[in-house]
């Protein structure tokens, strides 16, 4: 899905992908050996706080997916998940504890220590 305002100009996507996340996705795609892979982010019920993020690779986008392209990689977010993620940034962080994709979600009112579970 392309997003444009009423003047026909492109507008920023409702969910963004950081440069660090795009770089990590590119590395993972290369390891998989499949340039057609797209990084899919989905919100599922469950987890410690009520909702959790699910990350996966898919080859094709669904009709209701929002498509975000950053530095040559594609991220997909389905329309239902977008209800919970509008304004969010998907990032990749590395620290002494480990490395992981994280969602910086301004809509989340609480999250658990694992960083993949949240509530609204």
C-alpha positions in Angstrom: 0.0 0.0 0.0 1.4 3.4 -0.9 0.5 6.2 1.3 -0.1 9.7 -0.1 -1.8 12.8 1.3 -4.6 14.7 -0.6 -2.0 16.7 -2.7 -0.6 13.4 -4.1 2.7 13.8 -2.3 4.2 10.9 -0.4 3.8 11.1 3.4 5.9 9.3 6.0 4.6 5.8 6.8 2.6 5.3 10.0 5.4 2.9 11.2 9.1 3.5 10.6 12.2 1.3 10.4 15.5 2.4 11.9 18.7 2.3 10.0 20.1 -0.3 12.5 17.1 -2.5 11.9 17.3 -2.2 8.2 21.0 -3.2 8.3 20.3 -6.2 10.5 17.4 -7.4 8.3 19.8 -7.1 5.3 22.3 -9.4 7.0 19.6 -11.9 7.9 18.2 -11.9 4.4 21.8 -12.6 3.1 22.2 -15.5 5.5 18.9 -16.9 4.2 20.0 -16.5 0.6 16.7 -15.1 -0.5 16.5 -11.5 -1.8 12.7 -11.7 -2.0 12.2 -11.9 1.7 10.3 -9.2 3.5 10.4 -8.5 7.2 6.9 -8.9 8.7 5.9 -7.4 12.0 2.6 -8.5 13.6 0.9 -7.9 16.9 -0.6 -11.0 18.6 -2.6 -11.4 21.7 -0.6 -12.9 24.6 2.6 -12.3 26.4 3.1 -10.9 29.9 1.3 -7.7 29.2 -1.5 -8.6 26.9 0.0 -8.1 23.4 3.3 -9.2 21.9 5.2 -8.5 18.7 5.9 -11.3 16.3 8.7 -10.9 13.7 9.1 -13.2 10.7 10.2 -13.3 7.1 7.7 -13.7 4.3 8.0 -13.7 0.5 4.8 -11.8 -0.4 2.8 -9.0 1.0 -0.9 -9.3 1.8 -3.4 -6.8 0.3 -3.8 -5.0 3.6 -0.1 -4.7 4.5 1.6 -1.4 4.9 4.9 -1.5 3.1 7.9 0.4 4.5 11.1 0.4 2.5 14.4 1.6 4.2 17.9 1.2 2.8 16.8 -1.5 0.4 14.9 -3.7 2.8 11.1 -4.1 3.0 9.1 -4.2 6.3 5.4 -5.2 6.2 2.8 -4.4 8.9 -0.8 -5.7 8.5 -3.7 -3.3 9.0 -4.9 -4.9 12.2 -1.4 -4.6 13.8 -1.2 -1.1 12.6 -4.0 -0.1 14.9 -1.7 -0.9 17.8 1.6 0.3 16.2 0.8 3.7 14.6 3.7 6.1 15.3 6.1 3.2 16.3 9.7 2.7 15.2 11.1 -0.8 14.7 14.7 -0.8 15.8 17.5 -3.3 16.4 19.6 -2.9 19.5 22.7 -4.6 20.8 24.0 -4.3 24.4 25.6 -6.4 27.0 22.5 -8.4 27.6 22.0 -9.4 24.0 20.7 -8.2 20.6 17.1 -8.0 19.5 14.5 -6.2 17.4 12.5 -3.8 19.6 9.5 -1.7 18.9 9.4 1.9 20.3 5.7 2.2 20.6 4.3 5.5 21.8 0.8 3.8 22.3 2.1 1.3 24.8 1.1 2.1 28.4 3.2 -0.7 29.9 5.7 -3.3 28.7 7.4 -6.2 30.4 11.1 -6.7 30.9 11.5 -8.9 27.8 10.6 -5.9 25.6 8.3 -7.9 23.3 5.2 -7.7 25.3 3.1 -4.6 25.9 -0.3 -3.3 26.9 -2.4 -0.4 25.6 
